[in-house]
Amino acid sequence: MALSSEPDALDPAKTIQLIADSVNNQIYERLVYIGKDRQPHPWLAQKWEISPDGKQITFTLRPGVKFHDGTNLDAAAVKFDFDRILDPAT
């Protein structure tokens, strides 16, 4: 992959650069992706439901997905990642 500049971060939660997205898209997978129609589409999440008040999203994860070390992708892993992203110390 050739890049015109270096990404500012390899953590998708810490960057808004398009160049970093190009790299991060090769490393990480998302629960959903935004298509050309600007709508969310399933990826690691098969489906999702948004609560009536819009404050909670319940994702149904695609079965059989594993991390590079063989660990299963599960709700605990997703929660850990969201907690990390929302923690001001990280």
PDB file of N, CA, C and O in Angstrom:
ATOM      1  N   MET A   1       0.847  -1.163   0.000  1.00  0.00           N
ATOM      2  CA  MET A   1       0.000   0.000   0.000  1.00  0.00           C
ATOM      3  C   MET A   1       0.900   1.235   0.000  1.00  0.00           C
ATOM      4  O   MET A   1       1.785   1.366   0.845  1.00  0.00           O
ATOM      5  N   ALA A   2       0.673   2.113  -0.926  1.00  0.00           N
ATOM      6  CA  ALA A   2       1.419   3.373  -1.000  1.00  0.00           C
ATOM      7  C   ALA A   2       0.527   4.496  -0.482  1.00  0.00           C
ATOM      8  O   ALA A   2      -0.646   4.592  -0.843  1.00  0.00           O
ATOM      9  N   LEU A   3       1.095   5.330   0.358  1.00  0.00           N
ATOM     10  CA  LEU A   3       0.350   6.430   0.948  1.00  0.00           C
ATOM     11  C   LEU A   3       1.062   7.742   0.683  1.00  0.00           C
ATOM     12  O   LEU A   3       2.289   7.789   0.593  1.00  0.00           O
ATOM     13  N   SER A   4       0.289   8.798   0.559  1.00  0.00           N
ATOM     14  CA  SER A   4       0.878  10.115   0.327  1.00  0.00           C
ATOM     15  C   SER A   4       1.404  10.746   1.612  1.00  0.00           C
ATOM     16  O   SER A   4       2.212  11.674   1.566  1.00  0.00           O
ATOM     17  N   SER A   5       0.947  10.242   2.760  1.00  0.00           N
ATOM     18  CA  SER A   5       1.440  10.715   4.055  1.00  0.00           C
ATOM     19  C   SER A   5       1.218   9.615   5.083  1.00  0.00           C
ATOM     20  O   SER A   5       0.588   8.598   4.794  1.00  0.00           O
ATOM     21  N   GLU A   6       1.742   9.828   6.286  1.00  0.00           N
ATOM     22  CA  GLU A   6       1.586   8.837   7.343  1.00  0.00           C
ATOM     23  C   GLU A   6       0.279   9.063   8.085  1.00  0.00           C
ATOM     24  O   GLU A   6      -0.128  10.204   8.302  1.00  0.00           O
ATOM     25  N   PRO A   7      -0.383   7.972   8.475  1.00  0.00           N
ATOM     26  CA  PRO A   7      -1.588   8.149   9.294  1.00  0.00           C
ATOM     27  C   PRO A   7      -1.224   8.709  10.664  1.00  0.00           C
ATOM     28  O   PRO A   7      -0.143   8.437  11.187  1.00  0.00           O
ATOM     29  N   ASP A   8      -2.119   9.480  11.231  1.00  0.00           N
ATOM     30  CA  ASP A   8      -1.857  10.068  12.546  1.00  0.00           C
ATOM     31  C   ASP A   8      -2.034   9.064  13.675  1.00  0.00           C
ATOM     32  O   ASP A   8      -1.498   9.266  14.765  1.00  0.00           O
ATOM     33  N   ALA A   9      -2.780   7.977  13.436  1.00  0.00           N
ATOM     34  CA  ALA A   9      -3.008   6.952  14.458  1.00  0.00           C
ATOM     35  C   ALA A   9      -3.463   5.668  13.789  1.00  0.00           C
ATOM     36  O   ALA A   9      -4.060   5.690  12.712  1.00  0.00           O
ATOM     37  N   LEU A  10      -3.176   4.551  14.438  1.00  0.00           N
ATOM     38  CA  LEU A  10      -3.660   3.260  13.947  1.00  0.00           C
ATOM     39  C   LEU A  10      -4.806   2.747  14.813  1.00  0.00           C
ATOM     40  O   LEU A  10      -5.129   1.559  14.793  1.00  0.00           O
ATOM     41  N   ASP A  11      -5.400   3.635  15.555  1.00  0.00           N
ATOM     42  CA  ASP A  11      -6.579   3.331  16.359  1.00  0.00           C
ATOM     43  C   ASP A  11      -7.747   4.049  15.701  1.00  0.00           C
ATOM     44  O   ASP A  11      -7.789   5.279  15.706  1.00  0.00           O
ATOM     45  N   PRO A  12      -8.697   3.310  15.136  1.00  0.00           N
ATOM     46  CA  PRO A  12      -9.792   3.971  14.420  1.00  0.00           C
ATOM     47  C   PRO A  12     -10.625   4.915  15.289  1.00  0.00           C
ATOM     48  O   PRO A  12     -11.308   5.795  14.765  1.00  0.00           O
ATOM     49  N   ALA A  13     -10.573   4.742  16.600  1.00  0.00           N
ATOM     50  CA  ALA A  13     -11.319   5.625  17.494  1.00  0.00           C
ATOM     51  C   ALA A  13     -10.595   6.937  17.752  1.00  0.00           C
ATOM     52  O   ALA A  13     -11.160   7.843  18.364  1.00  0.00           O
ATOM     53  N   LYS A  14      -9.360   7.050  17.297  1.00  0.00           N
ATOM     54  CA  LYS A  14      -8.550   8.223  17.621  1.00  0.00           C
ATOM     55  C   LYS A  14      -8.173   9.063  16.407  1.00  0.00           C
ATOM     56  O   LYS A  14      -7.336   9.959  16.514  1.00  0.00           O
ATOM     57  N   THR A  15      -8.767   8.792  15.277  1.00  0.00           N
ATOM     58  CA  THR A  15      -8.389   9.545  14.088  1.00  0.00           C
ATOM     59  C   THR A  15      -9.617   9.936  13.274  1.00  0.00           C
ATOM     60  O   THR A  15     -10.662   9.288  13.333  1.00  0.00           O
ATOM     61  N   ILE A  16      -9.458  11.005  12.520  1.00  0.00           N
ATOM     62  CA  ILE A  16     -10.483  11.394  11.552  1.00  0.00           C
ATOM     63  C   ILE A  16      -9.873  11.549  10.164  1.00  0.00           C
ATOM     64  O   ILE A  16     -10.551  11.953   9.219  1.00  0.00           O
ATOM     65  N   GLN A  17      -8.586  11.223  10.051  1.00  0.00           N
ATOM     66  CA  GLN A  17      -7.894  11.355   8.766  1.00  0.00           C
ATOM     67  C   GLN A  17      -8.339  10.270   7.785  1.00  0.00           C
ATOM     68  O   GLN A  17      -8.457   9.104   8.160  1.00  0.00           O
ATOM     69  N   LEU A  18      -8.582  10.648   6.550  1.00  0.00           N
ATOM     70  CA  LEU A  18      -8.924   9.665   5.524  1.00  0.00           C
ATOM     71  C   LEU A  18      -7.765   8.721   5.259  1.00  0.00           C
ATOM     72  O   LEU A  18      -7.980   7.541   4.983  1.00  0.00           O
ATOM     73  N   ILE A  19      -6.541   9.223   5.338  1.00  0.00           N
ATOM     74  CA  ILE A  19      -5.369   8.378   5.101  1.00  0.00           C
ATOM     75  C   ILE A  19      -5.286   7.284   6.167  1.00  0.00           C
ATOM     76  O   ILE A  19      -4.920   6.149   5.862  1.00  0.00           O
ATOM     77  N   ALA A  20      -5.623   7.617   7.408  1.00  0.00           N
ATOM     78  CA  ALA A  20      -5.626   6.622   8.483  1.00  0.00           C
ATOM     79  C   ALA A  20      -6.734   5.603   8.259  1.00  0.00           C
ATOM     80  O   ALA A  20      -6.549   4.417   8.534  1.00  0.00           O
ATOM     81  N   ASP A  21      -7.888   6.051   7.762  1.00  0.00           N
ATOM     82  CA  ASP A  21      -8.974   5.118   7.447  1.00  0.00           C
ATOM     83  C   ASP A  21      -8.535   4.090   6.415  1.00  0.00           C
ATOM     84  O   ASP A  21      -8.902   2.919   6.512  1.00  0.00           O
ATOM     85  N   SER A  22      -7.761   4.514   5.439  1.00  0.00           N
ATOM     86  CA  SER A  22      -7.275   3.588   4.411  1.00  0.00           C
ATOM     87  C   SER A  22      -6.463   2.459   5.027  1.00  0.00           C
ATOM     88  O   SER A  22      -6.569   1.309   4.600  1.00  0.00           O
ATOM     89  N   VAL A  23      -5.658   2.781   6.021  1.00  0.00           N
ATOM     90  CA  VAL A  23      -4.847   1.769   6.703  1.00  0.00           C
ATOM     91  C   VAL A  23      -5.710   0.967   7.674  1.00  0.00           C
ATOM     92  O   VAL A  23      -5.670  -0.264   7.670  1.00  0.00           O
ATOM     93  N   ASN A  24      -6.478   1.649   8.494  1.00  0.00           N
ATOM     94  CA  ASN A  24      -7.287   0.968   9.506  1.00  0.00           C
ATOM     95  C   ASN A  24      -8.303   0.011   8.899  1.00  0.00           C
ATOM     96  O   ASN A  24      -8.621  -1.015   9.501  1.00  0.00           O
ATOM     97  N   ASN A  25      -8.814   0.332   7.716  1.00  0.00           N
ATOM     98  CA  ASN A  25      -9.759  -0.571   7.054  1.00  0.00           C
ATOM     99  C   ASN A  25      -9.111  -1.898   6.680  1.00  0.00           C
ATOM    100  O   ASN A  25      -9.809  -2.892   6.478  1.00  0.00           O
ATOM    101  N   GLN A  26      -7.787  -1.924   6.586  1.00  0.00           N
ATOM    102  CA  GLN A  26      -7.070  -3.165   6.291  1.00  0.00           C
ATOM    103  C   GLN A  26      -6.780  -3.968   7.568  1.00  0.00           C
ATOM    104  O   GLN A  26      -6.429  -5.145   7.497  1.00  0.00           O
ATOM    105  N   ILE A  27      -6.927  -3.330   8.726  1.00  0.00           N
ATOM    106  CA  ILE A  27      -6.574  -3.958  10.001  1.00  0.00           C
ATOM    107  C   ILE A  27      -7.806  -4.360  10.807  1.00  0.00           C
ATOM    108  O   ILE A  27      -7.832  -5.437  11.403  1.00  0.00           O
ATOM    109  N   TYR A  28      -8.820  -3.507  10.828  1.00  0.00           N
ATOM    110  CA  TYR A  28      -9.974  -3.693  11.699  1.00  0.00           C
ATOM    111  C   TYR A  28     -11.238  -3.936  10.885  1.00  0.00           C
ATOM    112  O   TYR A  28     -11.360  -3.497   9.742  1.00  0.00           O
ATOM    113  N   GLU A  29     -12.179  -4.651  11.510  1.00  0.00           N
ATOM    114  CA  GLU A  29     -13.511  -4.798  10.930  1.00  0.00           C
ATOM    115  C   GLU A  29     -14.499  -4.068  11.831  1.00  0.00           C
ATOM    116  O   GLU A  29     -14.252  -3.882  13.022  1.00  0.00           O
ATOM    117  N   ARG A  30     -15.604  -3.665  11.254  1.00  0.00           N
ATOM    118  CA  ARG A  30     -16.592  -2.865  11.976  1.00  0.00           C
ATOM    119  C   ARG A  30     -17.853  -3.672  12.241  1.00  0.00           C
ATOM    120  O   ARG A  30     -18.114  -4.680  11.584  1.00  0.00           O
ATOM    121  N   LEU A  31     -18.627  -3.214  13.211  1.00  0.00           N
ATOM    122  CA  LEU A  31     -19.920  -3.849  13.450  1.00  0.00           C
ATOM    123  C   LEU A  31     -20.833  -3.631  12.250  1.00  0.00           C
ATOM    124  O   LEU A  31     -21.522  -4.550  11.808  1.00  0.00           O
ATOM    125  N   VAL A  32     -20.833  -2.419  11.733  1.00  0.00           N
ATOM    126  CA  VAL A  32     -21.601  -2.071  10.535  1.00  0.00           C
ATOM    127  C   VAL A  32     -20.724  -1.173   9.675  1.00  0.00           C
ATOM    128  O   VAL A  32     -19.741  -0.608  10.156  1.00  0.00           O
ATOM    129  N   TYR A  33     -21.074  -1.046   8.431  1.00  0.00           N
ATOM    130  CA  TYR A  33     -20.371  -0.084   7.578  1.00  0.00           C
ATOM    131  C   TYR A  33     -21.403   0.805   6.911  1.00  0.00           C
ATOM    132  O   TYR A  33     -22.556   0.413   6.729  1.00  0.00           O
ATOM    133  N   ILE A  34     -20.984   1.987   6.554  1.00  0.00           N
ATOM    134  CA  ILE A  34     -21.857   2.931   5.862  1.00  0.00           C
ATOM    135  C   ILE A  34     -21.614   2.770   4.370  1.00  0.00           C
ATOM    136  O   ILE A  34     -20.505   2.986   3.880  1.00  0.00           O
ATOM    137  N   GLY A  35     -22.661   2.391   3.659  1.00  0.00           N
ATOM    138  CA  GLY A  35     -22.548   2.152   2.224  1.00  0.00           C
ATOM    139  C   GLY A  35     -22.597   3.436   1.415  1.00  0.00           C
ATOM    140  O   GLY A  35     -22.743   4.534   1.952  1.00  0.00           O
ATOM    141  N   LYS A  36     -22.470   3.264   0.116  1.00  0.00           N
ATOM    142  CA  LYS A  36     -22.535   4.421  -0.787  1.00  0.00           C
ATOM    143  C   LYS A  36     -23.886   5.113  -0.716  1.00  0.00           C
ATOM    144  O   LYS A  36     -24.020   6.285  -1.068  1.00  0.00           O
ATOM    145  N   ASP A  37     -24.890   4.364  -0.253  1.00  0.00           N
ATOM    146  CA  ASP A  37     -26.219   4.947  -0.078  1.00  0.00           C
ATOM    147  C   ASP A  37     -26.348   5.712   1.246  1.00  0.00           C
ATOM    148  O   ASP A  37     -27.421   6.204   1.595  1.00  0.00           O
ATOM    149  N   ARG A  38     -25.215   5.796   1.977  1.00  0.00           N
ATOM    150  CA  ARG A  38     -25.138   6.498   3.262  1.00  0.00           C
ATOM    151  C   ARG A  38     -25.993   5.854   4.347  1.00  0.00           C
ATOM    152  O   ARG A  38     -26.383   6.510   5.313  1.00  0.00           O
ATOM    153  N   GLN A  39     -26.275   4.588   4.183  1.00  0.00           N
ATOM    154  CA  GLN A  39     -27.050   3.825   5.153  1.00  0.00           C
ATOM    155  C   GLN A  39     -26.159   2.773   5.801  1.00  0.00           C
ATOM    156  O   GLN A  39     -25.228   2.283   5.160  1.00  0.00           O
ATOM    157  N   PRO A  40     -26.422   2.412   7.063  1.00  0.00           N
ATOM    158  CA  PRO A  40     -25.643   1.352   7.700  1.00  0.00           C
ATOM    159  C   PRO A  40     -26.014  -0.016   7.132  1.00  0.00           C
ATOM    160  O   PRO A  40     -27.179  -0.300   6.851  1.00  0.00           O
ATOM    161  N   HIS A  41     -24.994  -0.851   6.973  1.00  0.00           N
ATOM    162  CA  HIS A  41     -25.174  -2.211   6.462  1.00  0.00           C
ATOM    163  C   HIS A  41     -24.466  -3.185   7.394  1.00  0.00           C
ATOM    164  O   HIS A  41     -23.469  -2.820   8.018  1.00  0.00           O
ATOM    165  N   PRO A  42     -24.965  -4.426   7.504  1.00  0.00           N
ATOM    166  CA  PRO A  42     -24.351  -5.407   8.400  1.00  0.00           C
ATOM    167  C   PRO A  42     -22.912  -5.728   8.019  1.00  0.00           C
ATOM    168  O   PRO A  42     -22.558  -5.761   6.840  1.00  0.00           O
ATOM    169  N   TRP A  43     -22.098  -5.960   9.027  1.00  0.00           N
ATOM    170  CA  TRP A  43     -20.739  -6.472   8.829  1.00  0.00           C
ATOM    171  C   TRP A  43     -20.480  -7.500   9.915  1.00  0.00           C
ATOM    172  O   TRP A  43     -20.840  -8.663   9.739  1.00  0.00           O
ATOM    173  N   LEU A  44     -19.871  -7.122  11.029  1.00  0.00           N
ATOM    174  CA  LEU A  44     -19.727  -8.067  12.135  1.00  0.00           C
ATOM    175  C   LEU A  44     -21.043  -8.233  12.889  1.00  0.00           C
ATOM    176  O   LEU A  44     -21.277  -9.265  13.517  1.00  0.00           O
ATOM    177  N   ALA A  45     -21.880  -7.239  12.827  1.00  0.00           N
ATOM    178  CA  ALA A  45     -23.227  -7.341  13.394  1.00  0.00           C
ATOM    179  C   ALA A  45     -24.182  -7.723  12.268  1.00  0.00           C
ATOM    180  O   ALA A  45     -24.213  -7.080  11.219  1.00  0.00           O
ATOM    181  N   GLN A  46     -24.961  -8.779  12.501  1.00  0.00           N
ATOM    182  CA  GLN A  46     -25.947  -9.208  11.499  1.00  0.00           C
ATOM    183  C   GLN A  46     -27.126  -8.258  11.438  1.00  0.00           C
ATOM    184  O   GLN A  46     -27.679  -7.978  10.374  1.00  0.00           O
ATOM    185  N   LYS A  47     -27.495  -7.767  12.622  1.00  0.00           N
ATOM    186  CA  LYS A  47     -28.626  -6.838  12.705  1.00  0.00           C
ATOM    187  C   LYS A  47     -28.487  -6.038  13.986  1.00  0.00           C
ATOM    188  O   LYS A  47     -27.645  -6.344  14.830  1.00  0.00           O
ATOM    189  N   TRP A  48     -29.308  -5.019  14.128  1.00  0.00           N
ATOM    190  CA  TRP A  48     -29.284  -4.176  15.315  1.00  0.00           C
ATOM    191  C   TRP A  48     -30.652  -3.567  15.502  1.00  0.00           C
ATOM    192  O   TRP A  48     -31.412  -3.377  14.552  1.00  0.00           O
ATOM    193  N   GLU A  49     -30.947  -3.267  16.756  1.00  0.00           N
ATOM    194  CA  GLU A  49     -32.205  -2.616  17.109  1.00  0.00           C
ATOM    195  C   GLU A  49     -31.882  -1.384  17.948  1.00  0.00           C
ATOM    196  O   GLU A  49     -31.055  -1.433  18.858  1.00  0.00           O
ATOM    197  N   ILE A  50     -32.542  -0.296  17.627  1.00  0.00           N
ATOM    198  CA  ILE A  50     -32.361   0.952  18.367  1.00  0.00           C
ATOM    199  C   ILE A  50     -33.573   1.140  19.270  1.00  0.00           C
ATOM    200  O   ILE A  50     -34.714   1.022  18.824  1.00  0.00           O
ATOM    201  N   SER A  51     -33.318   1.432  20.537  1.00  0.00           N
ATOM    202  CA  SER A  51     -34.411   1.622  21.491  1.00  0.00           C
ATOM    203  C   SER A  51     -35.252   2.831  21.079  1.00  0.00           C
ATOM    204  O   SER A  51     -34.760   3.728  20.392  1.00  0.00           O
ATOM    205  N   PRO A  52     -36.515   2.855  21.497  1.00  0.00           N
ATOM    206  CA  PRO A  52     -37.392   3.972  21.132  1.00  0.00           C
ATOM    207  C   PRO A  52     -36.838   5.346  21.512  1.00  0.00           C
ATOM    208  O   PRO A  52     -37.082   6.328  20.810  1.00  0.00           O
ATOM    209  N   ASP A  53     -36.091   5.420  22.623  1.00  0.00           N
ATOM    210  CA  ASP A  53     -35.542   6.719  23.023  1.00  0.00           C
ATOM    211  C   ASP A  53     -34.214   7.028  22.332  1.00  0.00           C
ATOM    212  O   ASP A  53     -33.643   8.098  22.539  1.00  0.00           O
ATOM    213  N   GLY A  54     -33.716   6.088  21.504  1.00  0.00           N
ATOM    214  CA  GLY A  54     -32.488   6.306  20.747  1.00  0.00           C
ATOM    215  C   GLY A  54     -31.215   6.244  21.570  1.00  0.00           C
ATOM    216  O   GLY A  54     -30.145   6.598  21.076  1.00  0.00           O
ATOM    217  N   LYS A  55     -31.311   5.798  22.824  1.00  0.00           N
ATOM    218  CA  LYS A  55     -30.143   5.793  23.709  1.00  0.00           C
ATOM    219  C   LYS A  55     -29.456   4.438  23.803  1.00  0.00           C
ATOM    220  O   LYS A  55     -28.397   4.325  24.420  1.00  0.00           O
ATOM    221  N   GLN A  56     -30.035   3.423  23.211  1.00  0.00           N
ATOM    222  CA  GLN A  56     -29.450   2.087  23.312  1.00  0.00           C
ATOM    223  C   GLN A  56     -29.555   1.380  21.961  1.00  0.00           C
ATOM    224  O   GLN A  56     -30.591   1.424  21.298  1.00  0.00           O
ATOM    225  N   ILE A  57     -28.469   0.734  21.576  1.00  0.00           N
ATOM    226  CA  ILE A  57     -28.464  -0.082  20.362  1.00  0.00           C
ATOM    227  C   ILE A  57     -28.097  -1.499  20.772  1.00  0.00           C
ATOM    228  O   ILE A  57     -27.097  -1.711  21.459  1.00  0.00           O
ATOM    229  N   THR A  58     -28.899  -2.465  20.356  1.00  0.00           N
ATOM    230  CA  THR A  58     -28.620  -3.871  20.631  1.00  0.00           C
ATOM    231  C   THR A  58     -28.174  -4.521  19.336  1.00  0.00           C
ATOM    232  O   THR A  58     -28.939  -4.592  18.374  1.00  0.00           O
ATOM    233  N   PHE A  59     -26.931  -4.997  19.309  1.00  0.00           N
ATOM    234  CA  PHE A  59     -26.366  -5.643  18.131  1.00  0.00           C
ATOM    235  C   PHE A  59     -26.475  -7.156  18.261  1.00  0.00           C
ATOM    236  O   PHE A  59     -26.256  -7.706  19.340  1.00  0.00           O
ATOM    237  N   THR A  60     -26.810  -7.821  17.178  1.00  0.00           N
ATOM    238  CA  THR A  60     -26.717  -9.277  17.092  1.00  0.00           C
ATOM    239  C   THR A  60     -25.484  -9.572  16.267  1.00  0.00           C
ATOM    240  O   THR A  60     -25.420  -9.235  15.085  1.00  0.00           O
ATOM    241  N   LEU A  61     -24.493 -10.210  16.899  1.00  0.00           N
ATOM    242  CA  LEU A  61     -23.212 -10.457  16.241  1.00  0.00           C
ATOM    243  C   LEU A  61     -23.281 -11.656  15.309  1.00  0.00           C
ATOM    244  O   LEU A  61     -23.992 -12.627  15.566  1.00  0.00           O
ATOM    245  N   ARG A  62     -22.532 -11.567  14.233  1.00  0.00           N
ATOM    246  CA  ARG A  62     -22.415 -12.673  13.284  1.00  0.00           C
ATOM    247  C   ARG A  62     -21.740 -13.846  14.001  1.00  0.00           C
ATOM    248  O   ARG A  62     -20.694 -13.652  14.621  1.00  0.00           O
ATOM    249  N   PRO A  63     -22.302 -15.046  13.938  1.00  0.00           N
ATOM    250  CA  PRO A  63     -21.693 -16.181  14.637  1.00  0.00           C
ATOM    251  C   PRO A  63     -20.410 -16.652  13.957  1.00  0.00           C
ATOM    252  O   PRO A  63     -20.234 -16.498  12.749  1.00  0.00           O
ATOM    253  N   GLY A  64     -19.522 -17.230  14.761  1.00  0.00           N
ATOM    254  CA  GLY A  64     -18.313 -17.839  14.220  1.00  0.00           C
ATOM    255  C   GLY A  64     -17.161 -16.894  13.952  1.00  0.00           C
ATOM    256  O   GLY A  64     -16.128 -17.326  13.439  1.00  0.00           O
ATOM    257  N   VAL A  65     -17.301 -15.618  14.281  1.00  0.00           N
ATOM    258  CA  VAL A  65     -16.224 -14.658  14.042  1.00  0.00           C
ATOM    259  C   VAL A  65     -15.185 -14.803  15.153  1.00  0.00           C
ATOM    260  O   VAL A  65     -15.525 -14.873  16.334  1.00  0.00           O
ATOM    261  N   LYS A  66     -13.924 -14.847  14.755  1.00  0.00           N
ATOM    262  CA  LYS A  66     -12.829 -15.004  15.716  1.00  0.00           C
ATOM    263  C   LYS A  66     -11.785 -13.913  15.505  1.00  0.00           C
ATOM    264  O   LYS A  66     -11.602 -13.404  14.399  1.00  0.00           O
ATOM    265  N   PHE A  67     -11.110 -13.571  16.595  1.00  0.00           N
ATOM    266  CA  PHE A  67      -9.962 -12.678  16.517  1.00  0.00           C
ATOM    267  C   PHE A  67      -8.772 -13.456  15.972  1.00  0.00           C
ATOM    268  O   PHE A  67      -8.842 -14.679  15.849  1.00  0.00           O
ATOM    269  N   HIS A  68      -7.687 -12.772  15.646  1.00  0.00           N
ATOM    270  CA  HIS A  68      -6.510 -13.423  15.061  1.00  0.00           C
ATOM    271  C   HIS A  68      -5.925 -14.503  15.966  1.00  0.00           C
ATOM    272  O   HIS A  68      -5.249 -15.413  15.485  1.00  0.00           O
ATOM    273  N   ASP A  69      -6.180 -14.412  17.279  1.00  0.00           N
ATOM    274  CA  ASP A  69      -5.645 -15.417  18.206  1.00  0.00           C
ATOM    275  C   ASP A  69      -6.609 -16.574  18.456  1.00  0.00           C
ATOM    276  O   ASP A  69      -6.337 -17.446  19.281  1.00  0.00           O
ATOM    277  N   GLY A  70      -7.733 -16.580  17.744  1.00  0.00           N
ATOM    278  CA  GLY A  70      -8.700 -17.660  17.879  1.00  0.00           C
ATOM    279  C   GLY A  70      -9.804 -17.400  18.885  1.00  0.00           C
ATOM    280  O   GLY A  70     -10.740 -18.192  18.994  1.00  0.00           O
ATOM    281  N   THR A  71      -9.709 -16.296  19.627  1.00  0.00           N
ATOM    282  CA  THR A  71     -10.745 -15.933  20.588  1.00  0.00           C
ATOM    283  C   THR A  71     -12.013 -15.532  19.846  1.00  0.00           C
ATOM    284  O   THR A  71     -11.954 -14.842  18.829  1.00  0.00           O
ATOM    285  N   ASN A  72     -13.162 -15.968  20.362  1.00  0.00           N
ATOM    286  CA  ASN A  72     -14.437 -15.618  19.739  1.00  0.00           C
ATOM    287  C   ASN A  72     -14.776 -14.145  19.937  1.00  0.00           C
ATOM    288  O   ASN A  72     -14.519 -13.571  20.995  1.00  0.00           O
ATOM    289  N   LEU A  73     -15.355 -13.547  18.905  1.00  0.00           N
ATOM    290  CA  LEU A  73     -15.937 -12.216  19.047  1.00  0.00           C
ATOM    291  C   LEU A  73     -17.256 -12.403  19.780  1.00  0.00           C
ATOM    292  O   LEU A  73     -18.136 -13.128  19.316  1.00  0.00           O
ATOM    293  N   ASP A  74     -17.388 -11.752  20.920  1.00  0.00           N
ATOM    294  CA  ASP A  74     -18.621 -11.860  21.687  1.00  0.00           C
ATOM    295  C   ASP A  74     -18.989 -10.491  22.262  1.00  0.00           C
ATOM    296  O   ASP A  74     -18.275  -9.507  22.071  1.00  0.00           O
ATOM    297  N   ALA A  75     -20.117 -10.456  22.966  1.00  0.00           N
ATOM    298  CA  ALA A  75     -20.603  -9.190  23.518  1.00  0.00           C
ATOM    299  C   ALA A  75     -19.594  -8.568  24.477  1.00  0.00           C
ATOM    300  O   ALA A  75     -19.453  -7.346  24.516  1.00  0.00           O
ATOM    301  N   ALA A  76     -18.889  -9.395  25.252  1.00  0.00           N
ATOM    302  CA  ALA A  76     -17.902  -8.869  26.203  1.00  0.00           C
ATOM    303  C   ALA A  76     -16.774  -8.144  25.472  1.00  0.00           C
ATOM    304  O   ALA A  76     -16.300  -7.107  25.938  1.00  0.00           O
ATOM    305  N   ALA A  77     -16.347  -8.675  24.343  1.00  0.00           N
ATOM    306  CA  ALA A  77     -15.276  -8.035  23.566  1.00  0.00           C
ATOM    307  C   ALA A  77     -15.747  -6.699  22.993  1.00  0.00           C
ATOM    308  O   ALA A  77     -15.001  -5.720  22.997  1.00  0.00           O
ATOM    309  N   VAL A  78     -16.972  -6.663  22.506  1.00  0.00           N
ATOM    310  CA  VAL A  78     -17.515  -5.419  21.953  1.00  0.00           C
ATOM    311  C   VAL A  78     -17.666  -4.377  23.062  1.00  0.00           C
ATOM    312  O   VAL A  78     -17.313  -3.213  22.876  1.00  0.00           O
ATOM    313  N   LYS A  79     -18.190  -4.797  24.212  1.00  0.00           N
ATOM    314  CA  LYS A  79     -18.337  -3.877  25.349  1.00  0.00           C
ATOM    315  C   LYS A  79     -16.975  -3.342  25.787  1.00  0.00           C
ATOM    316  O   LYS A  79     -16.838  -2.147  26.051  1.00  0.00           O
ATOM    317  N   PHE A  80     -15.975  -4.207  25.865  1.00  0.00           N
ATOM    318  CA  PHE A  80     -14.629  -3.782  26.248  1.00  0.00           C
ATOM    319  C   PHE A  80     -14.138  -2.676  25.316  1.00  0.00           C
ATOM    320  O   PHE A  80     -13.575  -1.678  25.765  1.00  0.00           O
ATOM    321  N   ASP A  81     -14.356  -2.865  24.023  1.00  0.00           N
ATOM    322  CA  ASP A  81     -13.892  -1.873  23.051  1.00  0.00           C
ATOM    323  C   ASP A  81     -14.632  -0.547  23.205  1.00  0.00           C
ATOM    324  O   ASP A  81     -14.010   0.514  23.166  1.00  0.00           O
ATOM    325  N   PHE A  82     -15.952  -0.596  23.378  1.00  0.00           N
ATOM    326  CA  PHE A  82     -16.706   0.649  23.576  1.00  0.00           C
ATOM    327  C   PHE A  82     -16.276   1.344  24.865  1.00  0.00           C
ATOM    328  O   PHE A  82     -16.131   2.566  24.889  1.00  0.00           O
ATOM    329  N   ASP A  83     -16.070   0.575  25.939  1.00  0.00           N
ATOM    330  CA  ASP A  83     -15.608   1.174  27.197  1.00  0.00           C
ATOM    331  C   ASP A  83     -14.254   1.853  27.005  1.00  0.00           C
ATOM    332  O   ASP A  83     -14.027   2.945  27.525  1.00  0.00           O
ATOM    333  N   ARG A  84     -13.356   1.210  26.261  1.00  0.00           N
ATOM    334  CA  ARG A  84     -12.031   1.783  26.000  1.00  0.00           C
ATOM    335  C   ARG A  84     -12.162   3.085  25.213  1.00  0.00           C
ATOM    336  O   ARG A  84     -11.505   4.076  25.532  1.00  0.00           O
ATOM    337  N   ILE A  85     -12.996   3.079  24.203  1.00  0.00           N
ATOM    338  CA  ILE A  85     -13.178   4.266  23.366  1.00  0.00           C
ATOM    339  C   ILE A  85     -13.742   5.434  24.186  1.00  0.00           C
ATOM    340  O   ILE A  85     -13.327   6.580  24.011  1.00  0.00           O
ATOM    341  N   LEU A  86     -14.683   5.136  25.073  1.00  0.00           N
ATOM    342  CA  LEU A  86     -15.347   6.189  25.847  1.00  0.00           C
ATOM    343  C   LEU A  86     -14.556   6.648  27.070  1.00  0.00           C
ATOM    344  O   LEU A  86     -14.888   7.673  27.666  1.00  0.00           O
ATOM    345  N   ASP A  87     -13.529   5.917  27.447  1.00  0.00           N
ATOM    346  CA  ASP A  87     -12.717   6.273  28.612  1.00  0.00           C
ATOM    347  C   ASP A  87     -11.795   7.440  28.256  1.00  0.00           C
ATOM    348  O   ASP A  87     -10.940   7.293  27.383  1.00  0.00           O
ATOM    349  N   PRO A  88     -11.948   8.593  28.911  1.00  0.00           N
ATOM    350  CA  PRO A  88     -11.102   9.747  28.588  1.00  0.00           C
ATOM    351  C   PRO A  88      -9.607   9.487  28.789  1.00  0.00           C
ATOM    352  O   PRO A  88      -8.777  10.183  28.203  1.00  0.00           O
ATOM    353  N   ALA A  89      -9.259   8.503  29.601  1.00  0.00           N
ATOM    354  CA  ALA A  89      -7.847   8.215  29.867  1.00  0.00           C
ATOM    355  C   ALA A  89      -7.179   7.456  28.726  1.00  0.00           C
ATOM    356  O   ALA A  89      -5.953   7.339  28.700  1.00  0.00           O
ATOM    357  N   THR A  90      -7.959   6.942  27.788  1.00  0.00           N
ATOM    358  CA  THR A  90      -7.356   6.166  26.689  1.00  0.00           C
ATOM    359  C   THR A  90      -7.424   6.898  25.376  1.00  0.00           C
ATOM    360  O   THR A  90      -6.962   6.383  24.357  1.00  0.00           O
TER     361      THR A  90
END
